[in-house]
Amino acid sequence: MHIRVGDTVEVICGDGRGQQSKVLSVDHQAGKAVVEGVNRVYKHMRRSQRNPQGGRLSKEMPVQISNVMLVCPACNQATRTGARRVTDGSKERFCKKCGAGAGQIAPSPSKRSQKQGAKSK
C-alpha cells in the first residue's frame, strides 16, 4: 500500500469527498486508514471514575484506503502513485502526474544486507 502515516490525502468518495487531510494511522491488514477530521462519529460515554462527566465523545473512524488518494507534495494534486527503483537500488513512491518522488519504500539491497549482518552478530 502506498499510504503512510503523516501523508496528506484527499477523500474521493463518501460524505467527506474533496477534503484534504493528514493520515493519523493505517491498518494494512484491514485496508483502512484513520484520516484527521473525516468520518467523525459520536461515542456515547457513561459516567465513571475515569470519565466523571460522561457525554458524547467525537472521534474519527477508519475509511477504506481505496477511498483516499495521496496528495503529491510537488504538484499539490490528488494522484495515483507508483513504485520505481532509484539509481542506488532503493525503491520509492512517485507521483503518476508529475513524476516527483514521494518518499522511500524500501532501502537499497546493500543497506538491507548490512542491517541483516549486524543483526546476526
C-alpha positions as CSV (number, residue, x, y, z in Angstrom):
1,M,0.0,0.0,0.0
2,H,1.2,3.4,-0.8
3,I,-0.5,5.4,2.0
4,R,1.5,6.0,5.2
5,V,1.1,7.8,8.5
6,G,1.6,11.5,8.1
7,D,0.7,11.6,4.4
8,T,-1.7,14.2,3.1
9,V,-4.6,12.5,1.3
10,E,-7.8,13.6,-0.4
11,V,-11.1,11.7,0.2
12,I,-12.5,10.7,-3.2
13,C,-15.9,9.4,-2.2
14,G,-18.4,9.4,0.7
15,D,-19.5,12.2,2.9
16,G,-16.0,13.7,3.2
17,R,-15.5,13.9,-0.5
18,G,-13.0,16.6,-1.6
19,Q,-11.5,17.0,1.9
20,Q,-7.7,17.0,2.2
21,S,-6.3,16.0,5.5
22,K,-3.5,14.1,7.3
23,V,-3.4,10.3,7.9
24,L,-3.3,9.5,11.6
25,S,-3.0,5.7,11.4
26,V,-3.1,2.9,8.9
27,D,-4.3,-0.7,9.3
28,H,-2.7,-2.6,6.4
29,Q,-4.4,-5.9,7.1
30,A,-7.9,-4.4,7.1
31,G,-7.1,-2.0,4.3
32,K,-8.2,1.1,6.3
33,A,-6.8,4.4,7.4
34,V,-7.9,7.0,10.0
35,V,-7.9,10.4,8.4
36,E,-8.0,13.6,10.5
37,G,-11.5,15.2,10.5
38,V,-13.0,12.6,8.2
39,N,-15.7,10.0,9.1
40,R,-16.4,11.5,12.6
41,V,-18.8,9.7,14.8
42,Y,-20.1,10.3,18.4
43,K,-19.2,7.7,21.0
44,H,-21.6,8.0,24.0
45,M,-19.6,7.7,27.2
46,R,-21.2,6.6,30.5
47,R,-20.2,8.4,33.7
48,S,-17.4,6.7,35.6
49,Q,-14.5,7.5,37.8
50,R,-12.3,7.7,34.8
51,N,-14.7,10.0,32.9
52,P,-16.8,11.8,35.6
53,Q,-18.8,14.0,33.3
54,G,-19.7,11.4,30.6
55,G,-21.4,12.7,27.5
56,R,-20.6,12.4,23.8
57,L,-17.0,12.0,22.5
58,S,-16.4,12.8,18.9
59,K,-13.8,10.7,17.2
60,E,-12.6,9.7,13.7
61,M,-13.4,6.2,12.4
62,P,-11.3,4.4,9.7
63,V,-12.1,4.7,6.0
64,Q,-11.2,2.3,3.2
65,I,-7.8,3.1,1.7
66,S,-9.4,2.8,-1.8
67,N,-11.5,5.9,-0.9
68,V,-8.5,8.2,-0.5
69,M,-5.8,9.4,-2.8
70,L,-2.3,10.7,-2.0
71,V,-1.8,14.4,-2.5
72,C,1.5,14.9,-4.3
73,P,3.8,17.4,-2.3
74,A,5.3,18.7,-5.6
75,C,2.2,19.4,-7.8
76,N,-0.3,19.6,-4.8
77,Q,-2.9,17.4,-6.6
78,A,-4.5,14.1,-5.7
79,T,-2.8,11.4,-7.7
80,R,-2.2,7.8,-8.1
81,T,1.2,6.5,-7.1
82,G,3.7,4.0,-8.4
83,A,6.9,2.4,-7.3
84,R,10.2,2.7,-9.1
85,R,13.8,1.8,-8.4
86,V,16.3,4.7,-7.9
87,T,19.9,4.6,-9.1
88,D,21.2,3.4,-5.7
89,G,18.9,0.4,-5.8
90,S,16.3,1.6,-3.3
91,K,12.6,1.7,-4.1
92,E,10.5,4.9,-3.9
93,R,6.9,6.1,-4.4
94,F,6.3,8.5,-7.2
95,C,3.5,10.7,-8.5
96,K,2.0,9.5,-11.7
97,K,1.1,13.0,-12.8
98,C,4.3,14.9,-12.4
99,G,6.8,12.1,-11.7
100,A,8.1,13.6,-8.5
101,G,9.3,11.3,-5.7
102,A,7.1,10.9,-2.7
103,G,9.2,9.0,-0.2
104,Q,11.2,5.8,0.1
105,I,9.5,2.4,0.2
106,A,12.5,0.1,0.7
107,P,16.2,0.6,1.2
108,S,18.9,-0.4,-1.3
109,P,19.9,-4.1,-1.3
110,S,23.4,-3.3,0.0
111,K,22.0,-1.4,3.0
112,R,19.5,-4.2,3.7
113,S,22.3,-6.8,3.7
114,Q,24.3,-4.6,6.1
115,K,21.4,-4.4,8.5
116,Q,20.9,-8.2,8.4
117,G,24.6,-8.8,9.0
118,A,24.5,-6.5,12.1
119,K,21.5,-8.4,13.5
120,S,23.1,-11.8,13.1
121,K,26.3,-10.9,15.1
